Amino acid sequence: MRPEDFRPDDLFTQIQGLVDRLADERAARQAADAANKAKADLLATIGQELRAPMETIVAISDALLAGSIDGPASRYVETLHRSARNLLEALNDVLDFARLESGRFELNQSSFDLHELINSVGAVLQTRAGEKGLIGSYDIGASCPQFVVGDAARLRQMLMSLIDNALRFTAHGAVRLYASAAESQGRTLVRFDLTDTGVGLSKSVKER
């Protein structure tokens, strides 16, 4: 461009156009952020409002199953108990999603009995596997510490999710959970292996 061809008005127009586009993009991002926050808040409110009554239903069905119920009533209570637990787990997933969306998700750091948690999860595995005619088993390695610091609720949630998937896609055979531990850079690394005799993953899914 020759000096005599330079026109300040054209430059100003280009700069103003760029500023306007940046302002539009910023407004669009703010609107999207506001919509995401509103969605997360709604999910959190729904989850919180529904979780309390669902926990009550689970507790009552636990008490009924611990009593002396025979015949059809026993099967009804077992179905109620199983359905209530499934709904409660779904609500917990919704609450976790809402916390992630809003940036408020935090892991709890407290001491808990790892062996007790694994025994509890393993008992559920055995029961649900038995209902499908499968063999459910679990084992805790000798190196696995009894007390650890971490988020017990999140760990239980993760293990139950893996177990549910394994049982869903296993028609015959067994599902096994194994917990072990090893020292790594001055810290204890706990490992969980869940194996099953299901269909497994196709080659395309493995690649993805």
ZIRA-V240637 format. One record per backbone hydrogen bond with DSSP energy under -0.5 kcal/mol. NH is the residue of the N-H (numbers start at 1). CO is the residue of the C=O. If there is no record, write none. Layout:
BEGIN
nh=<NH	NH>
co=<CO	CO>
END
This chain:
BEGIN
nh=<5	6	6	10	11	12	13	14	15	16	17	18	19	20	21	22	23	24	25	26	27	28	29	30	31	32	33	34	35	36	37	38	39	40	41	42	43	44	45	46	47	48	49	50	51	52	53	54	55	56	57	58	59	60	61	62	63	64	65	66	67	67	69	73	74	75	76	77	78	79	80	81	82	83	84	85	86	87	88	89	90	91	92	93	94	95	96	97	98	99	100	101	102	103	103	104	105	110	110	112	114	114	115	117	118	119	120	121	122	123	124	125	126	127	128	129	130	131	132	132	133	134	135	136	137	139	141	141	144	148	150	152	155	156	157	158	159	160	161	162	163	164	165	166	167	168	169	170	171	174	175	176	177	178	179	180	182	184	187	189	189	190	191	193	194	195	195	197	199	206	207	208>
co=<2	2	3	7	7	8	9	10	11	12	13	14	15	16	17	18	19	20	21	22	23	24	25	26	27	28	29	30	31	32	33	34	35	36	37	38	39	40	41	42	43	44	45	46	47	48	49	50	51	52	53	54	55	56	57	58	59	60	61	62	63	64	67	70	71	71	72	73	74	75	76	77	78	79	80	81	82	83	84	85	86	87	88	89	90	91	92	93	94	95	96	97	98	99	100	99	99	108	150	148	112	146	146	113	114	115	116	117	118	119	120	121	122	123	124	125	126	127	128	129	130	129	173	134	175	177	139	179	141	112	110	150	151	152	153	154	155	156	157	158	159	160	161	162	163	164	165	167	169	172	135	195	137	193	139	191	189	187	184	182	187	188	180	178	192	176	193	174	169	202	203	204>
END
